[in-house]
Amino acid sequence: MASLYVGNLPFSTTEDQLRELFADYGTVHEIKLVYDRETGQPRGFGFVEMNETDAAAASEALNGSEVEGRPLRINKAHKGSQRSPSGRRN
């Protein structure tokens, strides 16, 4: 399983729209859009989980493609260091 970071998303993007976009390249196992904790507003990025080969194909095809005039930035997501509840890295 691979997790892809999808950045520069239009703030209006829904999980269903993102799933539909990536489904052309394989089975999408999970979608996670990120929202601001305080306001609940979209942050303009999220994560898509797919099989390794499907994720590679989707990343190759969709990186730089435009959605509502915004070029997507797609990278393999890396597990970062743990963050404390205050948001600072440990």
C-alpha positions as a Markdown table, in Angstrom:
| # | Residue | x | y | z |
|---|---|---|---|---|
| 1 | Met | 0.0 | 0.0 | 0.0 |
| 2 | Ala | 1.2 | 3.5 | -0.8 |
| 3 | Ser | 0.0 | 6.9 | 0.4 |
| 4 | Leu | 0.2 | 9.9 | -1.9 |
| 5 | Tyr | 0.3 | 13.5 | -0.7 |
| 6 | Val | -1.9 | 15.6 | -3.0 |
| 7 | Gly | -1.3 | 19.3 | -2.7 |
| 8 | Asn | -2.6 | 22.5 | -4.2 |
| 9 | Leu | -6.2 | 21.2 | -4.3 |
| 10 | Pro | -9.0 | 23.7 | -4.8 |
| 11 | Phe | -10.7 | 24.3 | -1.4 |
| 12 | Ser | -14.0 | 23.1 | -2.9 |
| 13 | Thr | -12.6 | 19.5 | -3.6 |
| 14 | Thr | -14.6 | 16.7 | -2.1 |
| 15 | Glu | -13.5 | 13.2 | -1.2 |
| 16 | Asp | -15.7 | 11.8 | -3.9 |
| 17 | Gln | -14.1 | 14.1 | -6.5 |
| 18 | Leu | -10.6 | 13.1 | -5.5 |
| 19 | Arg | -11.6 | 9.4 | -5.5 |
| 20 | Glu | -13.0 | 9.8 | -9.0 |
| 21 | Leu | -9.9 | 11.5 | -10.3 |
| 22 | Phe | -7.6 | 8.7 | -8.9 |
| 23 | Ala | -9.9 | 5.8 | -9.7 |
| 24 | Asp | -8.8 | 5.9 | -13.4 |
| 25 | Tyr | -5.4 | 4.5 | -12.2 |
| 26 | Gly | -6.6 | 1.7 | -9.8 |
| 27 | Thr | -8.5 | 1.0 | -6.6 |
| 28 | Val | -8.5 | 3.9 | -4.1 |
| 29 | His | -8.5 | 2.4 | -0.6 |
| 30 | Glu | -8.7 | 5.6 | 1.4 |
| 31 | Ile | -9.0 | 9.4 | 1.0 |
| 32 | Lys | -8.2 | 11.9 | 3.7 |
| 33 | Leu | -8.7 | 15.6 | 3.1 |
| 34 | Val | -7.1 | 17.8 | 5.7 |
| 35 | Tyr | -9.1 | 20.5 | 7.4 |
| 36 | Asp | -8.1 | 23.3 | 9.8 |
| 37 | Arg | -8.7 | 22.3 | 13.4 |
| 38 | Glu | -10.0 | 25.7 | 14.5 |
| 39 | Thr | -12.1 | 26.8 | 11.5 |
| 40 | Gly | -13.0 | 23.5 | 9.9 |
| 41 | Gln | -12.1 | 25.0 | 6.5 |
| 42 | Pro | -10.2 | 22.8 | 3.9 |
| 43 | Arg | -6.4 | 23.3 | 3.9 |
| 44 | Gly | -6.0 | 22.5 | 0.2 |
| 45 | Phe | -4.3 | 19.1 | 0.5 |
| 46 | Gly | -5.0 | 15.5 | 1.4 |
| 47 | Phe | -3.8 | 11.9 | 1.1 |
| 48 | Val | -4.8 | 9.1 | -1.2 |
| 49 | Glu | -4.0 | 5.5 | -0.4 |
| 50 | Met | -3.7 | 3.0 | -3.3 |
| 51 | Asn | -1.6 | -0.1 | -4.2 |
| 52 | Glu | 2.0 | 0.7 | -5.0 |
| 53 | Thr | 1.8 | 0.2 | -8.7 |
| 54 | Asp | -1.5 | 2.1 | -9.0 |
| 55 | Ala | -0.1 | 5.0 | -6.9 |
| 56 | Ala | 3.0 | 5.2 | -9.1 |
| 57 | Ala | 0.8 | 5.4 | -12.2 |
| 58 | Ala | -1.5 | 8.0 | -10.7 |
| 59 | Ser | 1.4 | 10.1 | -9.5 |
| 60 | Glu | 3.1 | 10.0 | -12.8 |
| 61 | Ala | -0.1 | 10.9 | -14.7 |
| 62 | Leu | -1.7 | 13.5 | -12.4 |
| 63 | Asn | 1.3 | 15.4 | -11.0 |
| 64 | Gly | 1.1 | 18.9 | -12.5 |
| 65 | Ser | -2.3 | 18.3 | -14.0 |
| 66 | Glu | -4.9 | 21.1 | -13.4 |
| 67 | Val | -8.0 | 20.9 | -11.3 |
| 68 | Glu | -10.1 | 24.0 | -11.5 |
| 69 | Gly | -7.1 | 25.9 | -12.7 |
| 70 | Arg | -4.7 | 24.7 | -10.0 |
| 71 | Pro | -1.8 | 22.4 | -10.8 |
| 72 | Leu | -1.7 | 19.4 | -8.5 |
| 73 | Arg | 1.4 | 18.5 | -6.6 |
| 74 | Ile | 1.6 | 14.8 | -6.0 |
| 75 | Asn | 4.3 | 13.1 | -4.0 |
| 76 | Lys | 4.7 | 9.8 | -2.2 |
| 77 | Ala | 3.7 | 10.6 | 1.4 |
| 78 | His | 6.4 | 9.9 | 4.0 |
| 79 | Lys | 5.6 | 9.2 | 7.7 |
| 80 | Gly | 7.0 | 12.2 | 9.5 |
| 81 | Ser | 8.2 | 12.5 | 13.0 |
| 82 | Gln | 5.4 | 12.4 | 15.6 |
| 83 | Arg | 3.9 | 15.8 | 16.6 |
| 84 | Ser | 2.9 | 16.7 | 20.1 |
| 85 | Pro | -0.7 | 17.9 | 20.8 |
| 86 | Ser | 0.7 | 21.5 | 20.6 |
| 87 | Gly | 1.7 | 20.8 | 16.9 |
| 88 | Arg | 5.5 | 20.9 | 17.6 |
| 89 | Arg | 7.7 | 18.1 | 16.4 |
| 90 | Asn | 9.0 | 15.7 | 19.1 |
